Amino acid sequence: MTPEQEFAIIDKVLAGNPSAYADLVNRYKNYAFTLALKVLSNRPEAEEAAQDAFVKAYHHLKNFNRESKFSTWLYRIVFNTAVSYKRKRKGTYQDIEKTEVGLNPVAESNLEKNDKKKFIHAAMSTLNEADRFTLTLFYLQEHSLEEIAEITGMQANTVKVRIHRARQRLADELTRILNTEALTL
């Protein structure tokens, strides 16, 4: 969906057709949930945070300035909402041992792929929230540095440095995990 198409939908909603907002929700609901899940690490809370973010975006749609993409504006709302949820429940942690990876024991290649995911997930969980978030936006969601800067409220150069350092920390942690794993075999 192009920004012009998004703006047309926003114009319909603002003109009194609230059902047109469903197009935007359907377009971005999966990513909004994924983003909230990355921050909260709790599926039910992430679903609720994503829903709340869409409601907030709907109520503040008239304030959308169209200088950026709708998705960037929405993701900032999702991120802030998820962080608010996390602050409310501060002190609740998910045990890495109980985290489901979703292994599929049917094929050897799937096992190998899942092992890689498990190690990356374990290494990612050791990074701080901001590092995990920026790596996810850059590598998994393929946002530009400028878009990430807008979503996070950081300068683009700061984002670039954060991604570089987070990547180094991730590589160091993967090396440590894999060396430990090799010793236990």
Secondary structure, DSSP 8 states (H G I E B T S, - for coil): --HHHHHHHHHHHHTT-GGGHHHHHHHHHHHHHHHHHHHH--HHHHHHHHHHHHHHHHHTGGG--SSS-HHHHHHHHHHHHHHHHHHHTTT----GGG------TT-HHHHHHHHHHHHHHHHHHHS-HHHHHHHIIIIIS---HHHHHHHHT--HHHHHHHHHHHHHHHHHHHHHHHHHHHHH-
